[in-house]
Amino acid sequence: MYAVSLTEYFNGVQKRLPEEAERVIRSLEDSGPMNKEDLSLTAKVKRAVLDHVVMQLYALGIVDVSTEGKSKICSLTKLGYEFSSLKDAV
């Protein structure tokens, strides 16, 4: 069995994610939770691409998506903040 540190795991994740994912994470870190329309504009990611990226980040536990009325609100999870801080440290 091969054990991987969290830092090594995050480095592998970062290499596999599309480049738009970093802009999404950075926007959520800088501006806090926001709906997908605002996130698309803030992160400068096309809406169709944003949905794909958000679902990848959600599956990894980096982003949480909640519903408020008709809007989907995206926010970084605790793991997302850890991912961002480890990524910045490398």
C-alpha atoms as a printed R data frame, in Angstrom:
   type eleno elety resid chain resno       x      y       z
1  ATOM     1    CA   MET     A     1   0.000  0.000   0.000
2  ATOM     2    CA   TYR     A     2   1.318  3.420  -0.961
3  ATOM     3    CA   ALA     A     3   0.675  6.313   1.436
4  ATOM     4    CA   VAL     A     4   0.574  9.825   0.030
5  ATOM     5    CA   SER     A     5   0.818 13.020   2.041
6  ATOM     6    CA   LEU     A     6  -1.886 15.647   1.642
7  ATOM     7    CA   THR     A     7   0.625 17.932  -0.078
8  ATOM     8    CA   GLU     A     8   1.543 15.236  -2.606
9  ATOM     9    CA   TYR     A     9  -2.134 14.507  -3.204
10 ATOM    10    CA   PHE     A    10  -2.923 18.186  -3.782
11 ATOM    11    CA   ASN     A    11   0.018 18.504  -6.179
12 ATOM    12    CA   GLY     A    12  -1.405 15.619  -8.203
13 ATOM    13    CA   VAL     A    13  -4.874 17.171  -8.132
14 ATOM    14    CA   GLN     A    14  -3.539 20.523  -9.306
15 ATOM    15    CA   LYS     A    15  -1.855 18.923 -12.325
16 ATOM    16    CA   ARG     A    16  -5.090 17.199 -13.368
17 ATOM    17    CA   LEU     A    17  -7.468 20.146 -13.032
18 ATOM    18    CA   PRO     A    18  -8.128 22.492 -15.950
19 ATOM    19    CA   GLU     A    19  -6.450 25.907 -15.750
20 ATOM    20    CA   GLU     A    20  -9.833 27.559 -15.109
21 ATOM    21    CA   ALA     A    21 -10.049 25.760 -11.764
22 ATOM    22    CA   GLU     A    22  -7.294 27.923 -10.297
23 ATOM    23    CA   ARG     A    23  -9.166 31.101 -11.288
24 ATOM    24    CA   VAL     A    24 -12.376 29.758  -9.730
25 ATOM    25    CA   ILE     A    25 -10.620 28.846  -6.477
26 ATOM    26    CA   ARG     A    26  -8.811 32.191  -6.327
27 ATOM    27    CA   SER     A    27 -12.052 34.115  -6.940
28 ATOM    28    CA   LEU     A    28 -13.875 32.237  -4.175
29 ATOM    29    CA   GLU     A    29 -10.932 32.730  -1.828
30 ATOM    30    CA   ASP     A    30 -10.720 36.471  -2.543
31 ATOM    31    CA   SER     A    31 -14.433 37.324  -2.801
32 ATOM    32    CA   GLY     A    32 -16.160 34.642  -0.733
33 ATOM    33    CA   PRO     A    33 -19.289 32.681  -1.663
34 ATOM    34    CA   MET     A    34 -21.101 33.788  -4.811
35 ATOM    35    CA   ASN     A    35 -23.613 32.582  -7.340
36 ATOM    36    CA   LYS     A    36 -22.457 30.986 -10.576
37 ATOM    37    CA   GLU     A    37 -23.198 34.076 -12.674
38 ATOM    38    CA   ASP     A    38 -20.987 36.296 -10.507
39 ATOM    39    CA   LEU     A    39 -18.358 33.579 -10.240
40 ATOM    40    CA   SER     A    40 -18.248 33.242 -14.015
41 ATOM    41    CA   LEU     A    41 -17.622 36.976 -14.384
42 ATOM    42    CA   THR     A    42 -15.175 37.253 -11.481
43 ATOM    43    CA   ALA     A    43 -13.107 34.221 -12.479
44 ATOM    44    CA   LYS     A    44 -13.364 35.087 -16.187
45 ATOM    45    CA   VAL     A    45 -14.559 31.579 -17.021
46 ATOM    46    CA   LYS     A    46 -17.304 30.886 -19.576
47 ATOM    47    CA   ARG     A    47 -20.468 29.640 -17.918
48 ATOM    48    CA   ALA     A    48 -20.505 26.274 -19.737
49 ATOM    49    CA   VAL     A    49 -16.899 25.644 -18.671
50 ATOM    50    CA   LEU     A    50 -17.618 26.914 -15.145
51 ATOM    51    CA   ASP     A    51 -20.295 24.265 -14.559
52 ATOM    52    CA   HIS     A    52 -17.830 21.533 -15.525
53 ATOM    53    CA   VAL     A    53 -15.034 22.961 -13.334
54 ATOM    54    CA   VAL     A    54 -17.316 23.490 -10.329
55 ATOM    55    CA   MET     A    55 -18.526 19.889 -10.510
56 ATOM    56    CA   GLN     A    56 -14.911 18.631 -10.558
57 ATOM    57    CA   LEU     A    57 -14.044 20.802  -7.554
58 ATOM    58    CA   TYR     A    58 -17.238 19.704  -5.797
59 ATOM    59    CA   ALA     A    59 -16.383 16.022  -6.346
60 ATOM    60    CA   LEU     A    60 -12.954 16.644  -4.794
61 ATOM    61    CA   GLY     A    61 -14.518 18.374  -1.780
62 ATOM    62    CA   ILE     A    62 -12.807 21.691  -2.577
63 ATOM    63    CA   VAL     A    63 -15.997 23.618  -3.404
64 ATOM    64    CA   ASP     A    64 -19.461 23.378  -1.889
65 ATOM    65    CA   VAL     A    65 -22.598 24.215  -3.874
66 ATOM    66    CA   SER     A    66 -25.782 25.195  -2.076
67 ATOM    67    CA   THR     A    67 -29.145 26.428  -3.332
68 ATOM    68    CA   GLU     A    68 -30.627 29.786  -2.430
69 ATOM    69    CA   GLY     A    69 -33.873 30.294  -4.300
70 ATOM    70    CA   LYS     A    70 -33.077 29.783  -7.974
71 ATOM    71    CA   SER     A    71 -29.356 30.460  -7.501
72 ATOM    72    CA   LYS     A    72 -26.572 27.975  -6.894
73 ATOM    73    CA   ILE     A    73 -24.101 29.475  -4.418
74 ATOM    74    CA   CYS     A    74 -20.500 28.269  -4.644
75 ATOM    75    CA   SER     A    75 -18.067 28.522  -1.750
76 ATOM    76    CA   LEU     A    76 -14.729 27.064  -0.743
77 ATOM    77    CA   THR     A    77 -14.801 24.298   1.836
78 ATOM    78    CA   LYS     A    78 -12.265 23.963   4.626
79 ATOM    79    CA   LEU     A    79 -10.416 21.512   2.389
80 ATOM    80    CA   GLY     A    80 -10.580 24.083  -0.408
81 ATOM    81    CA   TYR     A    81  -8.830 26.666   1.761
82 ATOM    82    CA   GLU     A    82  -6.189 24.074   2.694
83 ATOM    83    CA   PHE     A    83  -5.731 23.213  -0.982
84 ATOM    84    CA   SER     A    84  -5.277 26.874  -1.830
85 ATOM    85    CA   SER     A    85  -2.789 27.524   0.972
86 ATOM    86    CA   LEU     A    86  -0.708 24.411   0.167
87 ATOM    87    CA   LYS     A    87  -0.780 25.285  -3.515
88 ATOM    88    CA   ASP     A    88   0.504 28.786  -2.733
89 ATOM    89    CA   ALA     A    89   3.275 27.388  -0.533
90 ATOM    90    CA   VAL     A    90   4.694 25.218  -3.341
